Amino acid sequence: MTSIYKIPGYILVLMGAFFLSWGGLLIREWEGGDVWQILFWRSFFFNFTLILFLYFIYKKESFSIIKKSGFPGVLGGIAMAVGFTAYVFAMSTTTVANVLFIISTQTIWLALFGYLFLKEKINLKTLLSIILAMVGIIVMVGGSLSTGSLFGNLIALFIPINFAFLILLIRKYSNLDLVPALFFGGVIIMFFSLFMSETIIVSKHNLIVGFLLGSFQHAFGFVCIVIGARSTPAVVVGLLMLVETLLGPFWVWVFLNEIPPMSVFVGGGIIILAVILKTLEQKYSKTF
C-alpha cells in the first residue's frame, strides 16, 4: 500500500481524475431506490476503504491522526459532506456533462473566495476567467430550462463551492490533514442518509454499484489526488483534473447513449477555457 507514494505525483492525479470520472455512469446504473440509499452505500464503502488505507499507512496511529485534526477537520468534513451529497443529487437530476463542467469551475471559486476571505488580490486575467466561467454556467443553465434539469445544475454549484471552501480551510490551518476531513465527511453523510432513507436494504446489483462508487470511484479517486497533489504544482493539478470533466460525459455517451444538449458543450467549453486561462496565468506568473 505504501508503494503508492512512490508513483509520480502527476500520474496519481491523472489516476484520481480517471477514477472520479466514472461517478456519473455508476450512479446511472443504480436501479430503483432513492438518492439517500446511494449516498449511504457510497459513504459506507468509502469509509471502509479509507479506514483500511489509513490502517495500512499509519497502523495504530490512524485514529489519533483523525482525532488531531480537531475542529478544522470536522468543519472540512461538513464541507465535503455537502459537496458529496450535492454530487449524487446533481448526477441524479441532470446530465453528467452538466455536473462535470460546473465542477471544473472550482479553480475560479477558489480565486473568488481567496479575495473575499483571505484578501488575495484578483488581477485582470483572473477577473476575466471568473466572468467567462459565470457566462459558461449561465449558458448551461439557460439551455437546460427546457429539459427540466435546472434544479440539478443549481445543486451542482454546491460541489465546486464547497471544495473551494475546503481548500481555504487547508490554507488557513496548515496542520489540517485532508484525509481526516474526508473521513468526517463520509461519516456525516452515512449517518444522515441512514436517517433520511426509508430502508438501506438494496439488491445485490445495487450493492455492487455502491461498492464501486464508494471504494474505486470515490475513495481511490480522492486518495490518489490528495497524495499526488503533494508533489505536483497546483496549476498542473488543475489542468489534469479536466480529464474528469472530459471523460465523465464520454462514459455515459458510450455505455448509456446519454447525449446532452448543445448548450452544455458550448457552456462547458467556455468554462474549460476560463479554467485554462486561470491556470496558465498562475503558471506564467510564477515562471516570470
C-alpha positions in Angstrom: 0.0 0.0 0.0 2.8 2.4 0.8 4.2 1.9 -2.7 1.5 4.4 -3.9 3.7 7.2 -2.5 6.5 6.2 -5.0 4.3 6.9 -8.0 5.0 10.3 -9.7 2.5 12.9 -8.5 1.1 13.8 -11.9 0.4 10.2 -12.6 -1.5 9.9 -9.4 -3.6 13.0 -10.2 -4.4 11.5 -13.6 -5.4 8.2 -11.9 -7.6 10.1 -9.5 -9.3 12.1 -12.2 -9.8 8.8 -14.1 -11.5 7.1 -11.1 -13.7 10.1 -10.4 -14.9 10.3 -14.0 -16.9 7.0 -13.6 -19.2 8.5 -11.0 -21.9 9.6 -13.4 -22.1 6.3 -15.1 -22.2 4.3 -11.9 -25.0 6.4 -10.4 -26.9 5.9 -13.6 -26.5 2.1 -13.1 -28.3 2.3 -9.7 -31.6 0.5 -10.1 -34.7 2.0 -8.3 -34.4 3.1 -4.7 -33.7 6.7 -3.8 -30.8 9.1 -3.7 -30.3 8.5 0.1 -29.7 4.8 -0.5 -27.0 5.7 -3.0 -25.4 8.1 -0.5 -25.5 5.6 2.3 -23.8 2.7 0.5 -21.4 5.0 -1.3 -20.3 6.5 2.0 -20.3 3.1 3.8 -17.8 1.6 1.3 -15.9 4.9 1.1 -15.3 5.0 4.8 -14.5 1.3 4.9 -11.8 1.7 2.2 -10.5 4.9 3.8 -10.1 3.2 7.2 -8.2 0.3 5.5 -5.9 2.8 3.8 -5.2 4.7 7.0 -4.5 1.5 8.8 -2.0 0.2 6.3 -0.3 3.6 6.2 -0.4 4.7 9.8 -1.1 1.4 11.6 -2.1 2.1 15.3 -1.8 5.9 14.9 -4.7 6.0 12.4 -7.4 7.1 14.9 -5.0 9.5 16.7 -4.3 11.3 13.4 -8.1 11.6 12.8 -8.5 13.0 16.3 -5.7 15.5 16.0 -7.4 17.2 13.0 -9.9 18.7 15.5 -12.5 21.3 14.7 -10.9 22.3 11.3 -11.2 18.6 10.3 -14.8 18.4 11.3 -15.6 21.7 9.5 -13.8 20.4 6.4 -15.8 17.2 6.8 -19.0 19.2 6.7 -18.0 21.0 3.6 -17.1 17.6 2.0 -20.4 16.1 3.1 -22.3 18.9 1.4 -20.3 18.6 -1.7 -20.6 14.8 -1.8 -24.3 15.0 -1.3 -24.8 17.6 -4.0 -22.8 15.4 -6.4 -25.2 12.5 -6.1 -28.3 14.7 -6.2 -27.0 16.6 -9.2 -25.9 13.4 -11.1 -29.4 12.0 -10.5 -31.3 15.0 -11.8 -29.2 16.5 -14.7 -26.7 15.3 -17.3 -23.3 14.1 -16.3 -21.7 16.6 -18.7 -23.6 19.5 -16.9 -22.3 18.4 -13.5 -18.7 17.9 -14.5 -18.4 21.1 -16.4 -19.8 23.0 -13.4 -17.4 21.2 -11.1 -14.5 22.4 -13.3 -15.2 26.0 -12.1 -13.7 25.1 -8.7 -10.4 26.9 -9.6 -12.4 30.1 -10.2 -14.4 29.8 -7.0 -11.1 29.4 -5.1 -9.8 32.7 -6.5 -13.0 34.5 -5.7 -13.1 33.1 -2.1 -9.4 33.9 -1.7 -10.2 37.5 -2.5 -13.2 37.7 -0.1 -11.8 35.8 2.9 -8.1 35.9 2.6 -7.8 39.3 1.0 -5.9 38.0 -2.0 -5.9 40.3 -5.0 -7.6 39.4 -8.2 -5.8 40.7 -11.3 -7.4 41.4 -14.7 -6.8 37.9 -16.1 -8.3 36.3 -13.1 -11.3 38.5 -13.3 -11.7 37.6 -17.0 -11.6 33.9 -16.1 -14.3 34.4 -13.4 -16.5 36.3 -15.9 -16.0 33.6 -18.5 -16.9 30.8 -16.1 -20.1 32.6 -15.0 -21.1 33.1 -18.7 -20.5 29.3 -19.2 -22.7 28.4 -16.3 -25.4 30.8 -17.5 -25.3 29.2 -21.0 -25.6 25.7 -19.5 -28.4 26.6 -17.0 -30.3 28.6 -19.6 -30.1 25.7 -22.1 -31.4 23.2 -19.6 -34.6 25.0 -18.7 -36.5 23.1 -21.3 -35.1 19.8 -20.2 -36.2 20.1 -16.6 -32.6 19.9 -15.2 -32.3 23.4 -13.8 -32.5 22.0 -10.2 -29.6 19.7 -10.9 -27.5 22.4 -12.4 -28.1 24.7 -9.4 -27.4 21.8 -6.9 -24.1 21.1 -8.8 -22.9 24.6 -8.0 -22.5 23.5 -4.3 -19.8 21.0 -5.4 -17.1 23.4 -6.5 -18.1 26.0 -3.9 -17.7 23.6 -1.0 -14.5 22.2 -2.4 -13.1 25.7 -2.7 -14.1 26.3 0.9 -12.3 23.2 2.0 -9.1 24.3 0.2 -9.4 27.7 2.1 -9.6 25.8 5.4 -6.5 23.8 4.5 -4.6 27.0 3.7 -5.8 28.7 6.8 -5.0 25.8 9.1 -1.6 24.5 7.8 -1.8 21.4 10.1 -5.1 20.2 8.7 -4.9 16.8 7.1 -7.3 16.3 4.2 -7.7 12.6 4.9 -9.5 13.1 8.2 -11.7 15.7 6.6 -12.7 13.1 4.0 -13.3 10.6 6.8 -15.5 13.0 8.7 -17.4 13.9 5.6 -18.1 10.2 4.8 -19.3 9.6 8.4 -21.6 12.6 8.3 -23.2 11.5 5.1 -23.6 7.9 6.1 -25.5 8.6 9.3 -27.6 11.4 7.8 -28.6 9.3 4.8 -29.4 6.4 7.1 -31.8 8.7 8.9 -33.3 10.0 5.7 -33.7 6.8 3.8 -36.8 4.6 4.3 -34.6 1.5 4.1 -31.0 0.7 3.3 -31.8 -2.8 2.1 -30.8 -3.0 -1.6 -30.4 -5.6 -4.3 -27.2 -7.4 -5.0 -26.8 -5.3 -8.2 -27.1 -2.0 -6.2 -24.7 -3.3 -3.5 -22.1 -3.9 -6.2 -22.7 -0.5 -7.7 -22.4 1.1 -4.2 -19.1 -0.7 -3.6 -17.7 0.5 -6.9 -18.9 4.0 -6.2 -17.6 4.2 -2.6 -14.3 2.3 -3.0 -13.0 2.6 -6.5 -14.6 5.8 -7.8 -14.8 7.9 -4.6 -12.1 6.7 -2.2 -9.4 5.7 -4.7 -10.0 8.9 -6.7 -9.6 11.3 -3.7 -6.7 9.4 -2.2 -4.8 9.5 -5.4 -5.4 13.2 -5.8 -4.5 14.0 -2.2 -1.2 12.2 -2.4 -0.4 13.2 -6.0 -1.1 16.9 -5.3 1.7 17.0 -2.7 4.4 16.7 -5.3 2.5 18.3 -8.3 2.2 22.0 -8.9 -1.3 23.3 -8.3 -1.6 24.7 -11.8 -0.8 21.2 -13.2 -3.3 19.6 -10.9 -6.0 22.0 -12.2 -5.3 21.1 -15.8 -5.0 17.3 -15.1 -8.4 17.4 -13.3 -10.0 18.4 -16.5 -9.6 14.7 -17.5 -12.6 14.0 -15.2 -14.6 16.7 -17.0 -13.9 15.3 -20.4 -14.1 11.5 -19.6 -17.3 11.6 -17.5 -19.6 12.6 -20.4 -17.7 10.2 -22.6 -18.5 7.1 -20.4 -22.3 7.8 -20.3 -22.3 8.5 -24.0 -20.6 5.2 -24.9 -22.4 3.0 -22.4 -25.8 4.7 -22.0 -26.1 6.9 -25.1 -26.7 10.0 -22.9 -26.2 12.9 -25.3 -26.5 16.3 -23.6 -27.9 19.4 -25.4 -25.6 21.5 -27.5 -25.8 24.3 -24.8 -23.9 22.0 -22.4 -21.0 21.7 -24.8 -20.9 25.4 -25.6 -21.2 26.4 -21.9 -18.7 23.7 -20.9 -16.2 24.8 -23.5 -16.4 28.4 -22.1 -15.9 27.1 -18.5 -12.9 25.0 -19.6 -11.4 28.0 -21.4 -11.8 30.0 -18.2 -10.1 27.4 -16.1 -7.2 27.0 -18.6 -6.7 30.8 -18.7 -6.6 30.9 -14.9 -4.2 28.0 -14.5 -1.9 29.3 -17.3 -1.9 32.7 -15.7 -0.7 31.2 -12.4 1.9 29.2 -14.2 3.5 32.1 -16.1 3.2 34.5 -13.2 5.4 32.0 -11.2 7.8 31.4 -14.2 8.5 35.0 -14.9 
